[in-house]
């Protein structure tokens, strides 16, 4: 069970990271961009770590306050949910 959860989290983070990379590529090319709403949705689906890594790996959205402050806050929230969920799961099994 835990491996399935970890796999889903890993995939969501990879997806968020790739979305940041793709949006940066589109920004450089001047083509149609990915909506910020879509970037945030990927981050909210337990992909905040990947989105944050993509932000700084590609230097993308690093001047937007909502991303600079929101992504780390969202990551902290997701870590807390994971830790409390894992501790609950360990104590109930």
LORO-266220 format. One record per residue: x, y, z of N, C-alpha, C in turn. Coordinates in steps of 0.001 Angstrom, whole numbers, plus 500000, padded with zeros to 6 digits. Layout:
XYZXYZXYZ
...
// end
This chain:
500820498795500000500000500000500000500860501264500000
501845501279500904502682502476501019503497502697499747
503877501605499099504640501753497858503783502351496752
502520502028496744501606502621495774501441504116495990
501326504509497243501194505933497581502472506670497183
503618506097497516504889506728497161505065506826495648
504611505813494927504699505842493467503838506961492893
502629507117493404501739508177492926502333509553493231
502876509722494426503507510997494782504695511273493876
505499510262493613506648510408492718506199510813491313
505160510201490814504658510522489478504085511940489418
503370512358490449502814513711490488503924514753490520
504989514489491254506112515411491302506844515466489965
506995514337489327507610514317488002506783515086486988
505475514934487067504581515650486165504674517157486382
504676517588487647504775519017487949506120519575487486
507185518815487667508509519238487222508534519410485700
507977518443485000507946518515483535507060519652483037
505976519938483733505130521072483348505900522387483447
506686522536484511507507523751484653508517523849483516
509144522729483185510127522721482099509462523062480766
508310522485480515507609522740479261507142524190479175
506653524737480272506204526122480254507373527073480029
508508526777480604509691527614480386510124527551478915
510077526360478346510442526201476928509484526990476045
508198526926476362507213527675475586507392529181475770
507783529610476965507999531034477220509163531550476377
510218530769476284511370531173475473511024531221473994
510191530289473557509835530207472143508756531222471771
508111531808472762507053532774472484505753532131472041
505591530849472321504361530171471913503350530171473062
502230529523472829501152529502473818501609528814475097
501338529450476238501858528999477523500886528091478245
501400527431479267500584526627480168500010527577481225
498741527451481519498111528325482507498731528126483881
498818529225484622499306529124485996498390528235486825
497116528266486515496152527409487204496527525933487053
496969525561485862497366524169485632498634523821486404
499560524757486489500775524528487268500432524341488748
499512525170489239499101525046490635498332523750490888
497509523338489941496775522078490111497729520906490237
498759520895489396499756519822489475500468519852490821
500728521034491330501389521161492632500464520706493761
499185521045493691498241520666494731498011519160494788
498226518472493689498058517014493666499333516324494147
499864516807495242501085516313495864502285516376494931
502342517443494122503465517664493242504225518938493553
504081519457494764504728520718495122506245520611495100
506789519488495515508243519321495508508775519360494079
508093518702493164508505518715491764508358520084491133
507270520771491466507059522121490938508120523077491465
508440522967492738509455523827493339510830523525492739
511135522262492553512406521887491928512464522401490494
511358522295489766511305522803488403511436524308488326
510869524988489306510978526445489349512435526879489387
513195526247490261514573526685490444515541526027489470
515207524848488979516064524204487977516025524976486661
514861525495486316514700526213485047514567527718485236
514722528195486458514560529615486796513260530159486205
512190529476486551510877529799485985509904530130487098
509192531228486963508199531713487923508845532126489244
510134532417489230510827532771490469510651534237490837
509987535006489996509708536402490325508246536619490708
507457535565490668506054535643491057505938535321492542
505439536270493310505339536061494759504487534854495111
503430534651494349502552533531494675503288532198494558
504214532105493630504981530875493475506132530807494475
506826531922494675507993531936495561507598531634497006
506472532156497443506018531907498804505035530742498887
504223530582497866503178529567497912503673528145497761
504620527921496874505114526552496659505797525975497900
506707526712498548507288526143499765506250525907500866
505285526804500970504225526630501955503384525393501638
503066525222500381502309524049499957503119522773500180
504401522817499901505262521660500145505279521303501626
505408522308502485505384522065503927504068521407504333
502964521926503814501650521363504117501563519907503659
502064519614502479502012518254501955502895517304502761
504044517793503213504909516961504059504198516644505368
503551517650505938502830517433507196501687516434507008
500946516550505926499860515600505645500421514197505488
501532514074504779502142512760504571502632512163505889
503314512973506692503845512484507969502715512069508906
501688512900509039500571512552509915499790511356509367
499635511299508057498961510151507465499744508869507660
501061508958507512501909507784507711501898507343509166
501966508299510083501935507929511509500587507321511883
499507507834511306498189507258511565498124505840511018
498659505647509804498628504337509174499441503314509976
500592503743510480501454502848511260500774502455512573
500109503403513209499475503095514499498192502258514347
497559502305513189496320501539513020496556500153512449
497742499894511940497996498555511381498821497711512296
// end
